Amino acid sequence: MKNKMPRTPLSTHLSRSARETEIRIRNIFSGPKKRPPLPFLILMFSICIFCGNIVSCQMAEPADVSEPASSSQEDLPAPPEQKPEAEVREYSETLENIVDLDGDGLMDTATAVVRYDPQDGNGSTITVTAVLGRGETVERQWTEEEYYLSIDSFSAGNITSPDRDAMTLELDVFGSTYGATNVYILELDGGELTECYRSEDNSITGTYHEAREGSPLCDVRIPVLVDKWHNPEYYTLSWNGTGWDLVGDGYFTDAETITVTGGRVLTLALRGRVTDEQFGPHLIYDQIQVFDGDMMFNPNKLLQTITPEDIPADDRFPDPYFSADGHTTFKTQVQIQDVNFDGAEDFAVLCDSTKNQGCRWFRWNQGKEQFEYGFSLAGELETVPQGQKLIETCYAEDFDTLVYNVYGFNNRGWLILEGSWDTLAAAQDACKEDF
């Protein structure tokens, strides 16, 4: 072996001679040849007894308690978990010198405070305090045990009387994914602050006051959730003299911005509603308004209105409606994409509830400054700039096999089917064959 064990002063060195090594090993096992002399044995025995007496007479020293005994870290118990103290949260809003609760012509000051203390386990405590112009203070306090609430808005207006104000308090429900709120209306009645209205659980953030046409009273507009994929439907809350009327608009409005030629930004306002059809879409858009700019509901900026009845019949997707149930298919309510490669974005609306998910495509006409219906294709399209091709993914007639159709445009701008392939890769290759 090339590697040798290191020698130390305490090791026994063996000879390089095998014969000598054998003799030494035999001597070790056979023991000494002669017995030691008797005086030597007596001397050794006496020394052992003497040393034993010395050891037995030594007093044991106390253990040093100043140093802890060594221990493995794994043997120590885990320290108790230190939980931070729960935070007390408090929110407040003040209406100062803009509210007249008692109708005496003097401006009052009202303050709303919401306090959440997780230690008492009682939920949120709401306190509304009003300091009247004549110096009197009135207060109302209550607790919402199930909620941790915060203030979204606090406002006042002539909601129940033309002579005095009532207050609208909108509180956000913490942890709500969709912006759930509680809406309260408080007024001064008989010298006390009273709650005269409380909203249902499906209201969401966005409550505001709106002047009532032909009346000194104002209404309260409360948004109500349709579903989590669409904007809310607004309800109008109005006081009729003896009670409340709560009437929904009957529609909701989704909005999308789209950029056309020259970087011009337009707004698509899609008005949707719930249908009562047993078989068919649950939600539809009954009209699409196009506004100039990134704002909507300005009559002076309205460019056009598109309805499903304006679209010519289509043998492939014959149903004359715009579906708003496409939230499980597309990322937004409409598809926005430049599908004819002219530099302006186009848009599509779902029109089919089968697996093919047919869509109506509208292309921007710069000369007319309007969108025009172009064609209907299935699902989301893949655009191939090389050769200006479109790839449509759809199901065959058996609705089990996928087919990839390639379309191009002729010199009149009409969409022409150029072929079908069994795989997306083959369709993509076909689009690039001429390049």
C-alpha positions in Angstrom: 0.0 0.0 0.0 1.3 3.5 -0.8 -0.5 5.1 2.1 1.1 4.4 5.5 -0.3 4.8 9.0 1.4 7.7 10.8 3.7 6.7 13.7 3.3 8.2 17.2 5.3 7.7 20.4 2.5 5.5 21.8 2.3 3.2 18.9 4.0 -0.2 18.6 6.2 -0.3 15.6 6.4 -3.6 13.7 9.5 -4.7 12.0 9.6 -4.9 8.2 10.7 -8.5 8.7 7.8 -11.0 8.7 9.7 -13.5 10.7 10.6 -11.0 13.5 7.0 -9.8 13.6 5.8 -13.4 14.1 8.2 -13.9 17.0 7.1 -10.7 18.8 3.4 -11.6 18.4 4.0 -15.1 19.9 5.8 -13.6 22.9 2.9 -11.2 23.6 0.4 -14.1 23.7 2.6 -16.5 25.6 3.4 -14.0 28.4 6.6 -13.6 30.5 8.7 -16.7 31.1 9.5 -16.0 34.8 7.3 -15.0 37.8 8.3 -11.6 39.5 10.0 -11.9 43.0 7.8 -12.0 46.1 9.2 -8.8 47.7 8.2 -6.9 44.6 4.7 -8.2 44.7 4.2 -7.3 48.4 5.5 -3.7 47.7 3.0 -3.2 44.9 0.1 -4.6 47.0 0.9 -2.1 49.9 1.0 0.9 47.5 -2.5 0.0 46.1 -4.0 -0.2 49.6 -2.4 3.2 50.5 -3.7 5.0 47.4 -7.2 3.6 48.0 -7.3 5.1 51.5 -6.3 8.5 50.1 -9.1 8.5 47.6 -11.7 7.4 50.1 -10.8 10.3 52.5 -11.2 13.1 49.9 -14.4 15.2 50.4 -16.6 15.7 47.4 -16.6 19.3 46.1 -20.0 20.9 45.5 -21.0 21.2 41.9 -20.6 24.6 40.3 -24.1 25.8 39.9 -23.1 29.0 38.2 -22.7 27.2 34.8 -25.6 25.3 33.4 -25.1 21.7 32.4 -24.4 21.3 28.7 -27.3 20.1 26.7 -28.1 19.6 23.0 -30.3 22.3 21.5 -32.7 19.6 20.3 -33.3 18.5 23.9 -34.6 21.9 24.9 -38.3 22.5 24.8 -39.6 24.9 22.1 -40.2 28.4 23.5 -43.9 29.4 23.7 -45.1 31.2 20.6 -45.2 34.9 21.0 -48.4 36.2 19.4 -48.4 40.0 18.8 -51.2 41.9 20.4 -54.2 42.4 18.1 -54.5 45.9 16.9 -57.4 48.2 17.8 -58.6 50.0 14.7 -60.6 53.2 14.6 -61.9 55.2 11.7 -63.7 58.6 11.7 -65.3 61.0 9.3 -66.7 64.5 10.0 -69.3 66.6 8.3 -68.6 70.2 9.5 -70.8 73.2 8.8 -72.4 71.5 5.8 -75.4 69.7 7.4 -78.6 71.0 9.1 -80.2 68.0 10.9 -82.9 69.9 12.7 -83.9 72.4 10.0 -83.3 75.5 12.2 -81.0 77.1 9.7 -77.9 76.7 11.8 -75.1 74.5 10.6 -74.4 71.4 12.6 -71.4 69.2 12.9 -71.7 65.4 12.7 -68.9 62.8 13.3 -69.0 59.1 12.6 -66.6 56.8 14.4 -66.1 53.1 13.9 -64.0 51.2 16.4 -62.9 47.6 16.2 -61.3 46.0 19.2 -60.5 42.3 18.6 -60.0 41.7 22.4 -63.6 42.2 23.4 -64.9 40.0 20.6 -68.0 42.2 20.0 -67.3 43.2 16.5 -67.4 46.9 15.4 -68.9 49.7 17.5 -70.4 52.6 15.5 -70.9 55.9 17.1 -72.5 58.9 15.3 -72.4 62.2 17.2 -74.0 65.4 16.1 -73.3 68.8 17.7 -76.2 71.0 16.8 -75.8 74.7 15.9 -77.6 75.7 19.1 -75.0 73.8 21.2 -76.9 70.6 22.0 -75.2 67.2 21.4 -77.0 64.1 20.4 -75.5 60.6 19.8 -76.4 57.2 18.6 -74.3 54.1 19.1 -74.7 50.5 18.1 -72.6 47.3 17.5 -72.4 45.1 14.4 -71.2 41.8 16.0 -70.5 39.9 12.9 -68.3 42.4 11.1 -65.1 44.3 11.2 -66.1 47.5 9.5 -64.5 50.7 8.2 -65.9 53.9 6.8 -66.2 54.2 3.1 -68.3 57.4 2.9 -70.3 59.7 5.1 -72.5 62.3 3.5 -75.8 64.3 4.0 -78.7 65.6 2.0 -82.4 66.3 1.8 -83.3 62.6 1.7 -86.5 62.5 3.8 -87.4 66.1 4.1 -86.8 69.3 2.1 -86.2 71.3 5.3 -83.6 69.2 7.1 -80.8 66.8 6.2 -80.4 63.1 6.8 -77.0 61.3 6.8 -75.9 58.4 4.7 -73.2 56.2 6.2 -71.5 53.6 4.1 -69.3 51.0 5.9 -67.0 48.6 4.2 -67.0 44.9 5.3 -63.4 43.9 5.9 -62.3 40.9 3.9 -65.0 41.1 1.3 -63.6 40.2 -2.2 -66.3 42.1 -4.0 -66.5 45.3 -1.9 -69.5 44.4 0.3 -70.9 47.3 2.3 -73.6 48.2 4.9 -75.5 51.4 4.1 -77.4 53.3 6.9 -79.5 56.4 6.8 -79.8 58.4 10.0 -82.0 61.4 10.8 -82.8 63.6 13.8 -86.3 62.6 14.9 -87.8 63.9 18.2 -84.5 65.1 19.4 -82.8 61.8 18.9 -80.7 60.3 16.1 -82.6 57.4 14.6 -81.8 54.8 12.0 -84.5 55.0 9.3 -82.9 52.7 6.7 -80.4 49.9 6.5 -79.4 48.2 3.2 -79.4 44.5 2.4 -76.3 42.4 2.5 -75.7 42.4 -1.3 -74.9 46.1 -1.6 -71.4 47.0 -2.5 -69.2 50.1 -2.4 -70.2 53.1 -4.5 -73.3 54.7 -2.9 -74.0 58.3 -3.7 -76.7 61.0 -3.7 -78.6 62.1 -6.8 -80.9 65.0 -7.2 -84.5 63.9 -7.9 -85.9 65.5 -11.0 -88.8 68.0 -10.1 -88.4 67.5 -6.4 -86.4 69.2 -3.5 -85.5 65.7 -2.3 -82.5 63.7 -3.3 -82.3 60.0 -3.9 -79.7 57.6 -2.8 -78.1 55.4 -5.4 -77.0 52.0 -4.1 -75.0 49.5 -6.2 -76.0 45.9 -5.9 -73.8 43.0 -7.0 -75.0 41.1 -10.1 -72.1 38.6 -10.0 -68.4 38.9 -9.5 -67.6 39.3 -13.2 -69.7 42.3 -14.0 -70.3 45.9 -12.8 -73.2 46.2 -10.3 -76.8 47.1 -11.0 -77.7 50.4 -9.3 -80.9 50.7 -7.3 -82.6 54.1 -6.5 -83.7 54.5 -2.9 -86.3 57.3 -2.5 -88.6 58.5 0.2 -92.2 58.7 -0.8 -93.5 60.5 2.3 -94.5 57.5 4.3 -91.9 54.9 3.4 -89.1 53.8 1.1 -89.1 52.8 -2.6 -86.2 50.8 -3.8 -86.2 50.3 -7.6 -83.4 48.8 -9.7 -82.3 50.2 -13.0 -82.9 46.8 -14.6 -79.5 46.7 -16.2 -75.8 47.0 -15.4 -73.1 48.5 -17.6 -69.6 47.1 -18.3 -67.0 49.4 -19.9 -63.9 48.8 -21.9 -61.5 51.2 -23.6 -60.2 50.6 -27.1 -57.5 52.3 -29.2 -58.1 52.9 -32.9 -56.3 54.8 -35.7 -53.9 57.5 -34.6 -54.0 56.4 -31.0 -57.6 57.7 -30.5 -59.2 56.2 -27.4 -62.8 55.1 -27.4 -65.0 53.7 -24.7 -67.4 50.7 -25.2 -70.3 50.8 -22.8 -72.0 47.4 -22.8 -75.5 47.5 -21.2 -76.4 44.1 -19.7 -79.3 42.6 -18.0 -80.5 39.3 -16.5 -82.8 37.2 -18.6 -85.6 34.9 -17.5 -85.0 32.3 -20.2 -85.0 28.7 -19.1 -82.7 27.7 -21.9 -80.2 30.2 -23.1 -77.9 32.8 -21.7 -78.3 34.0 -18.1 -77.0 37.5 -18.9 -77.0 39.4 -22.2 -75.9 42.8 -23.5 -78.9 44.5 -25.2 -76.8 47.3 -26.6 -73.2 48.6 -27.0 -72.6 52.3 -27.1 -69.4 53.7 -28.4 -68.2 57.0 -26.9 -65.4 59.2 -28.0 -62.7 59.4 -25.2 -62.1 57.3 -22.1 -65.4 58.4 -20.4 -69.0 57.3 -21.1 -72.5 58.6 -20.6 -71.8 61.9 -22.2 -74.4 62.4 -25.0 -72.2 64.8 -26.8 -69.5 62.1 -27.2 -71.7 59.2 -28.3 -70.6 58.0 -31.7 -72.9 55.0 -32.3 -75.1 52.4 -30.7 -74.9 48.7 -31.7 -77.7 46.2 -31.0 -77.9 42.5 -31.7 -80.8 43.1 -34.2 -78.3 45.2 -36.3 -76.3 42.0 -37.1 -77.1 40.0 -40.3 -78.2 36.4 -39.9 -75.4 33.9 -39.6 -75.9 30.2 -40.4 -73.0 29.1 -38.2 -74.1 31.2 -35.1 -77.7 32.0 -35.7 -78.8 33.2 -32.3 -79.4 37.0 -32.4 -78.0 38.1 -29.0 -74.8 39.3 -27.3 -74.0 37.0 -24.4 -72.6 38.4 -21.2 -72.0 34.9 -19.8 -68.5 34.7 -21.2 -66.6 35.2 -18.0 -65.4 31.6 -17.9 -64.0 31.8 -21.4 -62.3 35.2 -21.8 -60.3 37.4 -19.5 -62.6 40.4 -20.1 -66.2 40.7 -21.3 -65.1 41.5 -24.8 -62.1 40.5 -26.9 -60.1 43.4 -28.1 -57.5 42.8 -30.9 -56.5 44.1 -34.3 -57.8 41.2 -36.4 -57.4 42.9 -39.9 -53.9 44.3 -39.4 -54.8 47.9 -40.1 -53.3 49.3 -36.8 -56.7 49.9 -35.1 -58.0 47.6 -32.4 -61.2 45.7 -33.1 -63.6 44.0 -30.7 -65.8 40.9 -30.4 -68.7 40.0 -28.2 -69.8 36.4 -27.4 -72.8 35.2 -29.3 -72.9 31.5 -28.8 -73.3 29.3 -25.7 -72.0 26.0 -27.3 -68.5 24.7 -26.8 -67.3 26.7 -29.8 -68.0 30.0 -28.1 -68.8 32.0 -31.2 -68.0 35.7 -31.3 -69.2 38.6 -33.4 -66.3 40.7 -34.6 -66.6 44.5 -35.2 -63.9 46.3 -37.2 -63.1 50.0 -37.0 -63.9 52.0 -40.2 -61.8 55.1 -40.0 -63.6 56.9 -42.9 -67.0 56.5 -41.2 -65.6 56.8 -37.6 -67.6 53.8 -36.6 -67.4 50.1 -36.0 -68.8 47.8 -38.6 -69.7 44.1 -38.2 -67.1 42.0 -40.0 -67.6 38.3 -39.3 -68.2 35.6 -36.6 -65.6 33.1 -35.6 -65.2 30.7 -32.7 -63.3 31.3 -29.5 -60.1 33.4 -29.1 -58.3 34.0 -32.4 -54.5 33.8 -32.9 -53.2 36.5 -35.3 -50.2 35.7 -37.5 -48.8 39.0 -38.9 -46.8 37.1 -41.5 -49.2 36.9 -44.4 -51.9 38.5 -42.2 -53.6 35.3 -41.2 -56.1 34.3 -38.5 -56.1 30.9 -36.8 -59.5 29.8 -35.3 -59.6 26.9 -32.8 -63.0 25.2 -32.8 -64.7 21.8 -32.5 -65.6 19.6 -35.4 -69.2 18.6 -35.9 -68.9 15.8 -33.3 -67.8 18.4 -30.7 -65.1 16.0 -29.6 -62.2 16.8 -32.0 -60.5 20.1 -32.3 -59.9 21.7 -35.7 -57.6 24.6 -36.5 -58.9 26.8 -39.4 -56.7 29.3 -41.1 -58.3 32.4 -42.6 -56.9 35.2 -44.8 -58.3 38.4 -46.4 -58.8 39.0 -50.1 -58.2 42.2 -51.9 -61.7 43.4 -50.9 -61.1 42.8 -47.2 -63.4 39.7 -47.0 -62.4 36.9 -44.8 -61.6 33.7 -46.7 -61.1 30.2 -45.3 -57.8 28.8 -46.6 -57.7 25.4 -44.9 -58.1 23.3 -41.8 -55.5 21.3 -39.8 -55.5 18.8 -37.0 -52.9 20.5 -34.9 -52.1 24.1 -34.0 -48.4 23.7 -35.0 -49.5 22.5 -38.5 -51.8 25.5 -38.9 -49.0 27.9 -37.8 -46.6 26.4 -40.3 -49.2 26.7 -43.0 -49.4 30.5 -42.3 -45.7 30.9 -42.8 -45.2 28.8 -45.9 -44.9 31.8 -48.2 -42.1 33.4 -46.1 
